[in-house]
Amino acid sequence: MGKEKACLLWIGTVVFAFSVAHAQSPQQIIQQVVNTEHAADENDHSQWGYLEEIHKPKEQVLQRVAGTQQGNVQLVIERNGERLSASEQRDLIQNFLRDPRAQKKQISESNHDIQQIEDLLELLPVGFVWTQTGATATETFLHFEPAPHFHPPTREARVFGSMAGDIVIDNEQHRIRSMNGHLMREVRFGGGILGKLKEGSSFSLEQEQVGPSLWQLTAFHLRLEGDALLFKSISLQEDDERSDFKPEPSTITLDQAATEIMSQPEIAVF
């Protein structure tokens, strides 16, 4: 063996040994991801505008959203396949601006969703058994199954803790790129009297980086088949896709957001 080959072999052995010594278990990987997601939720106060397409069984909406600290201004472009006129768009926004109860309701629902996400993130390291199914230089692929001895503290945790699925992790920033899960068995509440969710009910979500160390949810799909309504602010069947993210000033008000969103020529001509 030549000196060059011997040197390369030695370097490769050292690198491999170093990698093994510092390798994380799947459980450690997911804990690091959860910690990063929690920190991002606490420290990210950015506001974003985006295009949103929502599909529900009885309603389809295409809208432009402008985010503020006081809530979101939504300019509805199309509803159920029909384009709204400029006056209809303006009336909907003005009605929202004049309705403190609608604003409070929107913020309450948003906070409820955020808290549910926080609660479910907490379950990831403790409620599931994790295995690594693959990896590239940029991504790690994990599979999860319900942990056999986990006792879910809430009804939502009981549903989520009965799921199996997969997650894709960004290696550089330790963020969730995508995640999907499905119920492995029927979940009953009160012996079925209070409701049930059928085996195969599922969800999936995707996140993308929209700025330096800033990530946003870009897609969410929900299919909950059964008789129990667990999530107050979303329907049992929903597809939500978001794109064309644009940063908003952190101090933008509802009135300013409304003025901005109604002046965008690609959305509506006034």
C-alpha positions as CSV (number, residue, x, y, z in Angstrom):
1,M,0.0,0.0,0.0
2,G,1.4,3.4,-1.0
3,K,1.9,6.2,1.5
4,E,-0.9,8.3,-0.2
5,K,-3.4,5.4,0.2
6,A,-2.4,4.7,3.7
7,C,-2.8,8.4,4.6
8,L,-6.2,8.5,3.1
9,L,-7.2,5.3,4.9
10,W,-6.0,6.8,8.2
11,I,-7.9,10.0,7.6
12,G,-11.1,8.1,6.7
13,T,-10.8,6.0,9.8
14,V,-10.3,9.0,12.1
15,V,-13.3,10.8,10.5
16,F,-15.5,7.8,10.8
17,A,-14.5,7.3,14.4
18,F,-15.2,11.0,15.1
19,S,-18.6,10.7,13.5
20,V,-19.6,7.6,15.4
21,A,-18.4,9.2,18.7
22,H,-20.6,12.3,18.0
23,A,-23.6,10.5,16.4
24,Q,-26.9,11.2,17.9
25,S,-29.6,8.7,18.5
26,P,-33.0,9.3,16.8
27,Q,-34.4,10.3,20.2
28,Q,-31.7,12.8,20.7
29,I,-32.2,14.2,17.1
30,I,-35.9,14.8,17.7
31,Q,-35.3,16.4,21.1
32,Q,-32.8,18.8,19.5
33,V,-35.5,19.6,16.8
34,V,-38.1,20.2,19.5
35,N,-35.8,22.5,21.4
36,T,-35.0,24.5,18.2
37,E,-38.7,24.8,17.3
38,H,-39.6,26.0,20.8
39,A,-36.8,28.6,20.7
40,A,-38.0,29.8,17.3
41,D,-41.6,30.1,18.4
42,E,-40.4,32.2,21.4
43,N,-37.9,34.4,19.5
44,D,-39.5,34.9,16.1
45,H,-41.7,38.0,16.2
46,S,-41.6,38.6,12.4
47,Q,-44.8,39.4,10.5
48,W,-45.5,38.0,7.0
49,G,-47.9,38.5,4.1
50,Y,-48.7,35.5,1.9
51,L,-51.1,34.0,-0.5
52,E,-53.3,31.3,1.0
53,E,-55.5,28.7,-0.6
54,I,-57.9,26.8,1.7
55,H,-60.1,23.8,0.7
56,K,-62.8,22.5,3.0
57,P,-65.7,20.2,2.1
58,K,-68.1,23.1,1.8
59,E,-65.9,26.1,1.1
60,Q,-62.8,27.0,-1.0
61,V,-61.1,30.3,-0.5
62,L,-58.2,32.0,-2.2
63,Q,-57.0,35.0,-0.3
64,R,-54.1,37.3,0.4
65,V,-53.1,37.6,4.1
66,A,-51.2,40.4,5.8
67,G,-50.0,39.6,9.3
68,T,-49.9,42.1,12.2
69,Q,-49.5,41.9,16.0
70,Q,-53.2,42.5,16.3
71,G,-54.3,39.8,13.9
72,N,-54.4,39.1,10.2
73,V,-56.1,41.1,7.5
74,Q,-57.5,38.8,4.8
75,L,-58.4,40.0,1.3
76,V,-60.6,37.3,-0.2
77,I,-59.8,37.0,-3.9
78,E,-62.0,34.0,-4.7
79,R,-64.6,32.1,-2.8
80,N,-66.0,28.7,-4.2
81,G,-64.5,29.5,-7.6
82,E,-66.0,32.9,-7.9
83,R,-63.9,36.1,-7.9
84,L,-65.0,38.8,-5.5
85,S,-65.4,42.3,-6.8
86,A,-63.3,45.1,-5.5
87,S,-66.2,46.5,-3.4
88,E,-66.9,43.1,-1.9
89,Q,-63.3,42.7,-1.0
90,R,-63.2,46.1,0.6
91,D,-66.5,45.6,2.5
92,L,-65.2,42.3,4.1
93,I,-62.0,44.0,5.3
94,Q,-63.8,47.1,6.6
95,N,-66.3,44.9,8.5
96,F,-63.4,43.1,10.1
97,L,-61.7,46.4,11.0
98,R,-64.9,47.6,12.7
99,D,-65.5,44.4,14.6
100,P,-63.4,44.1,17.8
101,R,-65.1,40.8,18.6
102,A,-64.1,39.3,15.3
103,Q,-60.5,40.4,15.8
104,K,-60.5,39.0,19.4
105,K,-62.0,35.7,18.1
106,Q,-59.3,35.4,15.4
107,I,-56.5,36.0,17.9
108,S,-58.0,33.5,20.3
109,E,-58.2,30.8,17.7
110,S,-54.7,31.5,16.6
111,N,-53.3,31.3,20.1
112,H,-55.3,28.1,20.6
113,D,-53.6,26.6,17.5
114,I,-50.2,27.8,18.6
115,Q,-50.6,26.2,22.1
116,Q,-51.8,22.9,20.5
117,I,-48.7,22.9,18.4
118,E,-46.5,23.6,21.4
119,D,-48.2,20.8,23.4
120,L,-47.8,18.3,20.5
121,L,-44.2,19.2,20.1
122,E,-43.6,18.3,23.7
123,L,-45.0,14.8,23.0
124,L,-42.6,14.0,20.2
125,P,-39.6,12.9,22.3
126,V,-41.7,11.1,25.0
127,G,-44.8,9.7,23.1
128,F,-43.1,7.9,20.3
129,V,-40.3,5.4,19.4
130,W,-38.1,6.9,16.8
131,T,-36.0,5.2,14.1
132,Q,-33.7,6.7,11.5
133,T,-34.7,5.6,8.0
134,G,-32.2,7.6,5.9
135,A,-30.0,10.7,5.7
136,T,-28.4,13.0,3.2
137,A,-25.9,15.9,3.6
138,T,-28.9,18.2,4.2
139,E,-31.7,16.1,5.6
140,T,-32.4,13.4,8.1
141,F,-35.4,11.0,7.8
142,L,-37.1,9.6,10.9
143,H,-40.0,7.3,11.4
144,F,-42.2,7.3,14.5
145,E,-44.4,4.7,16.2
146,P,-46.5,5.1,19.4
147,A,-44.5,4.5,22.6
148,P,-46.0,1.4,24.3
149,H,-45.9,2.8,27.8
150,F,-46.9,6.4,27.1
151,H,-49.9,7.7,28.9
152,P,-51.3,10.8,27.1
153,P,-52.4,13.6,29.4
154,T,-55.1,15.1,27.1
155,R,-57.6,14.0,24.5
156,E,-55.6,15.6,21.8
157,A,-52.4,13.9,23.0
158,R,-54.3,10.6,23.0
159,V,-55.1,11.0,19.3
160,F,-51.6,12.2,18.3
161,G,-50.0,9.5,20.4
162,S,-51.9,6.8,18.5
163,M,-50.3,7.8,15.2
164,A,-47.4,6.5,13.2
165,G,-45.6,8.5,10.5
166,D,-42.5,10.1,9.2
167,I,-40.6,13.4,9.6
168,V,-37.9,15.1,7.5
169,I,-35.4,17.3,9.4
170,D,-33.2,20.1,8.1
171,N,-29.7,19.1,9.3
172,E,-28.2,22.6,9.3
173,Q,-30.9,24.4,11.3
174,H,-32.6,21.5,13.0
175,R,-36.0,22.4,11.8
176,I,-38.9,20.3,10.6
177,R,-39.2,20.3,6.9
178,S,-42.2,18.0,6.7
179,M,-44.2,15.6,8.8
180,N,-47.0,13.2,8.3
181,G,-48.9,10.8,10.5
182,H,-51.9,8.4,10.4
183,L,-54.0,6.7,13.1
184,M,-52.9,3.1,13.5
185,R,-56.1,2.2,15.3
186,E,-59.5,3.6,16.1
187,V,-59.5,6.0,19.0
188,R,-62.7,6.0,21.2
189,F,-63.7,8.5,23.8
190,G,-66.0,7.4,26.7
191,G,-66.2,3.9,25.2
192,G,-67.3,5.4,21.9
193,I,-70.3,7.3,23.5
194,L,-68.4,10.6,23.4
195,G,-67.1,10.0,19.9
196,K,-64.4,8.2,18.0
197,L,-61.8,8.7,15.3
198,K,-61.3,6.1,12.6
199,E,-58.1,4.2,11.8
200,G,-56.3,5.9,8.9
201,S,-57.2,9.4,9.9
202,S,-54.2,11.5,8.9
203,F,-52.4,14.8,8.8
204,S,-49.4,16.2,7.0
205,L,-47.5,19.5,7.1
206,E,-44.6,21.3,5.4
207,Q,-42.4,24.1,6.5
208,E,-40.0,26.2,4.4
209,Q,-37.3,28.8,5.2
210,V,-38.6,32.2,4.2
211,G,-35.8,34.4,5.6
212,P,-32.5,34.1,7.5
213,S,-33.3,31.4,10.1
214,L,-37.0,32.2,9.6
215,W,-39.4,29.4,8.8
216,Q,-43.1,29.4,8.0
217,L,-45.8,26.7,7.6
218,T,-46.4,26.3,3.9
219,A,-48.9,23.4,3.7
220,F,-51.2,21.6,6.1
221,H,-53.5,18.8,5.2
222,L,-56.0,17.2,7.7
223,R,-58.2,14.1,7.3
224,L,-60.0,13.2,10.6
225,E,-62.7,10.7,9.9
226,G,-65.1,10.0,12.8
227,D,-67.5,11.5,15.2
228,A,-65.2,13.5,17.6
229,L,-64.4,17.2,16.9
230,L,-61.1,17.8,18.7
231,F,-59.8,21.0,17.1
232,K,-62.0,24.0,17.4
233,S,-60.4,26.3,14.9
234,I,-60.0,23.9,11.9
235,S,-62.4,21.5,10.2
236,L,-62.1,17.8,10.2
237,Q,-61.1,17.9,6.5
238,E,-58.9,20.8,5.4
239,D,-56.1,21.6,2.9
240,D,-54.2,24.8,3.5
241,E,-51.4,25.9,1.3
242,R,-49.4,29.1,1.6
243,S,-46.9,30.7,-0.8
244,D,-45.4,34.0,-2.0
245,F,-44.2,35.1,1.5
246,K,-43.3,38.7,2.0
247,P,-42.0,40.3,5.2
248,E,-44.2,42.9,6.9
249,P,-42.9,45.7,9.2
250,S,-43.0,44.5,12.8
251,T,-45.0,47.6,13.8
252,I,-47.6,47.4,11.1
253,T,-51.2,48.0,12.3
254,L,-54.4,46.5,11.1
255,D,-55.3,49.7,9.3
256,Q,-51.9,49.9,7.6
257,A,-52.1,46.2,6.6
258,A,-55.6,46.8,5.1
259,T,-54.4,49.8,3.1
260,E,-51.4,47.8,1.8
261,I,-53.2,44.7,0.9
262,M,-56.0,46.5,-0.9
263,S,-53.5,48.4,-3.0
264,Q,-51.7,45.4,-4.5
265,P,-52.5,45.5,-8.3
266,E,-51.9,41.7,-8.8
267,I,-54.8,41.0,-6.3
268,A,-57.4,43.5,-7.3
269,V,-57.6,46.7,-9.4
270,F,-59.4,49.6,-7.6
